[in-house]
Amino acid sequence: MTTEELQALTVNKSVDARGTACPGPLLAAKKAIGEINSGDIMEILSADEGTKRDIPKWCQKKKHEFLGILEEDSYTKLYLKKG
Amino acid sequence: MEENKKMCMALFSGSIDKLTGAGVVLSGAAADDMDIEVYVLLMGARAFIKGNENKMDGLSEYPELIDEFQASLKRLNVSTWVEFFTMAKELTNVKIKICGLAGKMWGGEKLEDFIGLADDIVGIGEYITAAQEADVHLFI
């Protein structure tokens, strides 16, 4: 997805994991994914560099669609659609 | 439905650095919905005795850096090893099994002598079988 498309997404659930280091953001995503429905969009906020690799890989394994990343000044926003 | 992958972890170590590392690895495996069996061996069993779980009294590596290690955990808001293990159990199928000999070494004869994370007291044969059957086998 392009930056504009990601910015225009309607997010069903946002998970702010900026206060935790690895594996905090991945665990937060894992917990939150159970609270949304198939096809819903989830946003994960993370200040941990490893999350940018972990979440796309995790989506691949768990059959969620990884939509992309938006970089902010001191953190990252990651987007996925639940499979 | 695809069958979950299996992880077998031998947790020989009971020092806070290795327990924390084990907790991080367990978390990753839990995020992947792996079925996990943790076999708590000799030194690891000390940490699972009731009253010992919050001891931060030893590092396996660079023991002189204990203060720096603890400060870093706090600064980075890293969960305690007990919190990691608890979260893993909430997220996936995790069984924690204490080696009978290891438990006795530290005064743990029965399951109630250990913290609530412990599920069973077992013999070494069960660990070997689990290691043979696992997709991932770790010795920490």
Interface residues (C-beta under 8 A of the other chain):
Chain A: G19 T20 A21 C22 P23 G24 L26 L27 A29 K30 K31 W58 K61 K62
Chain B: V24 S27 G28 A30 A31 D32 D33 L76 N77 V78 S79 M87 L91
